[in-house]
Amino acid sequence: MSRIGKLPVNIPQNVTVEFKENNTVAVKGPKGELTRQFSDKVELKVEDGQVLVNRKDDSKSSRALHGLSRALLANMVTGVSEGFTRKLEIVGVGYKAEMKGKKLLLTIGYSHPIIMSVPDNIQLSTPSPTEITVTGIDKELVGMVAAKIRSFRKPEPYKGKGIKYAGEYIRRKAGKTAGK
């Protein structure tokens, strides 16, 4: 039995979980609404303010989907009630980020600035020129946007210059040493 899959998902008071046809679940909360279609190999039901995830059989694919379905549902409930945030830090002389309306403008050492448009349900903010905060209700989308921003200039191992996640440890390498 999946250790994660058998845990119930607690539903806060201000969140509603609604089941639709084709194993589709809609979760509404104070921050917004998320909808996702789950596999037919798992069964979802609400009991006593909790959502329980059970698998229909013991095949390998349904065992694999058991914990995944529970984790996705828990992320949906957390997202509509609290939301998700991912922070990025920019390290490097002259490297900076700023918001131009709904677009992110990155100056990170290339000959041209990088302009990135943001999906509608994601909020970006730059509290300082070297910090970017990605906020939203969909954990998957928040992570994808943060990874996309990081991919423009990944941190390099010699000086640590680039865009990194807040708290990320960059393993450093020793540079070349001069002769004798």
Secondary structure as the mmCIF struct_conf table of DSSP 4:
data_model
#
loop_
_struct_conf.conf_type_id
_struct_conf.id
_struct_conf.beg_label_comp_id
_struct_conf.beg_label_asym_id
_struct_conf.beg_label_seq_id
_struct_conf.end_label_comp_id
_struct_conf.end_label_asym_id
_struct_conf.end_label_seq_id
TURN_TY1_P TURN_TY1_P1 ARG A 3 LYS A 6
BEND BEND1 LEU A 7 LEU A 7
STRN STRN1 VAL A 9 ASN A 10
TURN_TY1_P TURN_TY1_P2 GLN A 13 ASN A 14
STRN STRN2 THR A 16 LYS A 20
TURN_TY1_P TURN_TY1_P3 GLU A 21 ASN A 23
STRN STRN3 THR A 24 GLY A 29
TURN_TY1_P TURN_TY1_P4 PRO A 30 LYS A 31
STRN STRN4 GLY A 32 GLN A 37
HELX_LH_PP_P HELX_LH_PP_P1 PHE A 38 SER A 39
TURN_TY1_P TURN_TY1_P5 ASP A 40 LYS A 41
STRN STRN5 VAL A 42 GLU A 47
TURN_TY1_P TURN_TY1_P6 ASP A 48 GLY A 49
STRN STRN6 GLN A 50 ARG A 55
BEND BEND2 LYS A 56 ASP A 57
HELX_RH_AL_P HELX_RH_AL_P1 LYS A 60 SER A 81
TURN_TY1_P TURN_TY1_P7 GLU A 82 GLU A 82
STRN STRN7 PHE A 84 VAL A 91
BEND BEND3 GLY A 92 GLY A 92
TURN_TY1_P TURN_TY1_P8 VAL A 93 GLY A 94
STRN STRN8 LYS A 96 LYS A 100
TURN_TY1_P TURN_TY1_P9 GLY A 101 LYS A 102
STRN STRN9 LYS A 103 THR A 107
BEND BEND4 ILE A 108 HIS A 112
STRN STRN10 ILE A 114 SER A 117
TURN_TY1_P TURN_TY1_P10 ASP A 120 ASN A 121
STRN STRN11 ILE A 122 SER A 125
BEND BEND5 PRO A 127 SER A 128
TURN_TY1_P TURN_TY1_P11 PRO A 129 THR A 130
STRN STRN12 GLU A 131 GLY A 136
BEND BEND6 ILE A 137 ILE A 137
HELX_RH_AL_P HELX_RH_AL_P2 LYS A 139 SER A 151
TURN_TY1_P TURN_TY1_P12 PHE A 152 PHE A 152
BEND BEND7 ARG A 153 ARG A 153
HELX_LH_PP_P HELX_LH_PP_P2 LYS A 154 GLU A 156
TURN_TY1_P TURN_TY1_P13 PRO A 157 LYS A 159
STRN STRN13 GLY A 162 TYR A 165
TURN_TY1_P TURN_TY1_P14 ALA A 166 GLY A 167
HELX_LH_PP_P HELX_LH_PP_P3 GLU A 168 ARG A 172
HELX_LH_PP_P HELX_LH_PP_P4 LYS A 176 ALA A 178
#
